[in-house]
């Protein structure tokens, strides 16, 4: 198998999981809310070819950038290139966890100690933890019945916290809020919009990741 096949299989498996939970057969929609009929605890087996590739990589011991001839030839670097190509983004940096990625993203955005960060009330525990580790203070925005950030409450929080400079939105379970409205609200209040896409690899908003 090509050296990069494992990362392709990993991306395909994650994308399949996200897309399968959002398929027409898995969703039941009514005027009040959208629910998922599929058992979210159903396992999604990794293909044997992917397992073999991972075992081969671990057996080689060359799992990092610093123990190969050059960084560009490392599996990590190749994974970054493939993820960037898959999502259509110019850059991709692999880190040890999503929490570390969020913390680094906020630091790169200019977060200073004590800065307020709007965040989903319904999110993974690592998100508010990353905000705290970065030196920020989480301000929670209510979620709607689809587990997405509630636009009306976002507007209220932007008014109630005029010093807030950042909005970190998590696309939980692969579900997207109305990103046009979220972006518009942030722009009107001069707030930097940051996205946590850990759950939404393979999910698009108007044709874009």
N, C-alpha and C positions, 0 to 999 in steps of 0.2 A: 504494500500500500504506500502511496505518497506520504511524505513526512507530515503533510498538513491535513491528512484525511481525518485524523482524530478530532481536530478543531472543527472541521466541517460537520462531522457527525454530532459533535456537542451542540453546535449552533442549530442544526436541524432538529435535534431532540428537544431543545428548549423551545424552539419556534413551534414545533408540532404540539407541545404541551399547551402553550399559550393559545394557539389557534384552535385546538380541539375544545378548550373550555369556552371559546367564544363562537363555536359553530352554531348553525341554525338548530341542529338537533339537540344541542346541549342547553340552549337558552329558552326559557319560557317567559314571555313578556305579557304584562297586563298594564292597565293604566296607572297602577300605583308603583310597581317596581319590577325589575328584571331579576330573575332568580336562575341559578345554575342547577340543572337537573343531574348533571354528572357528579358522581362522588369525587370530591377533590382529593380524597386520600387514595384514589385508585393509582397503583404504581404505573410508571411509564418506563419499562425496561430499556436499558442501554443496549444497542445492537452488539452482538458478539464481536464484530469487527472493531468497534470502538473500544471494547474492553481489552481486546488483544493489543491494540495500538497503545492504550494507556499503560498496560503492563510492560510492554516493550520499552516505553519511554522511562518508566520507573526503574526498570532493570538496568538501563544505561546510566542512570544517575544524572543525566543531563537535562534536568527540569528547569534550569534557571538561565539567565542571560550570561552570568559570569563564569560558567564552567564549560563554555563552548568556544570554538575558535574565534568566532566573532558574533556580536550580539544579534545581528540581523538574521543569522542562520538558526537562532534558538527557536524552540517551539513557542515560547511566549511571544516573541516578535512576530512570528508567522501567524499566530492567533490574532494578534492586534491588527495585522494587515487584513485578514479575512473578515474580521468583525467590522472594520471600517468599510470594506467593500460591500458587505452584506447590508449595512445600515445606510450607506451613502454618505457617511461622514468623512471628513478629511483626516482627522486624527483619532487615535485610540490608544489609551494607556492602560495596561493591565496592572491591577493591584491585588493585594491578598484578600480583600473583602469589599463588599458594597459599602460597608460602614466607613472604611478607609477612603473609598472613592468619594463619598459624600463630603467627608471632612476636608479632603484635599480640594474638591470643587468649590466649597464655600471659602476656603482660604484664598484660592486663586481669584475668586470673585471680589475679594477685598474685605471679607468679614473681619470686624474688629471686636475685641472683648466687650461683651455686654450688648452687642447689636441684636435686635429682635428679628426673628425669622418666622414667618408664617408657615405652618405645616399642617398636613392632614391630621384631623383628630383620629381617624382610623388609618393606621399605618403600622409598619413593622417596628419593633422596639429599637432596632439599630439606628433608625432615623433620628428621633429626638436625642439618642445617645451621641450620635455624630455631631449634632448641633451643639450639644454641651461640650464635647471634646474640642470642638473648634473655637469655643469661647463665646458662642452665641446663646440666646435665650429663646426657647421655643414658644410660639404663640399659636394655639391650635384653632384651626378652622373646621367647622362642623362638616360632616360628610352627609351626602344624600342617601336615598334608599338603594342606590346602585353602588355604594361604597366609593363614590367619587367626591372630590372636593365640591362643597356646596357653593355655587356662585354668589348667591344672595348673602350668605354669611361671610364670604371672602370680601365682598364690598363693604360690609359692616365693619369687619376687622381692619380693613385698610383705613377707614375713617377713624376708628377707635384708637388705632396705633399709628399716628401720623409720622412717628420717627422710624417706623419699620422700613428697612431697606431691601429685604430679601423675601422671596416667596419660594419655598421648596415644596413642589408638588410631587407626590408619589402616585404612580399609576398602579394601584393595588389590584392584584388578581388579573392584570392585563386590561383593566377597564379605564377608559379615558374620560376625563371631564371635558366640557366644551372648551377646548384649548384656545379657540378664537376669543371667547369671552374672558378667559383667564388672562391671556396675553394683553387684551385691551385694558382690563382693570389694572394690571400691573403697570402698564405704560402710562395710564392717566395719573397714577399715584407715584410715578418715578421709582418703582420697585423693580429690582432685578429678579427675573424669573429663572429658577433653576429646576431641573427635572430629575427625579429618581426613577429610572427606567428598569430597575432590577426585575420587575414582574412583567415588563412589556416588550421584551425582545421579540420581534416578529409582528408587533402590532403597529399599525400606521394611522396617522391622522391626515386625512385628505391626501393620501398617496405618499406621505413621507413618514419615516421613522421618527 
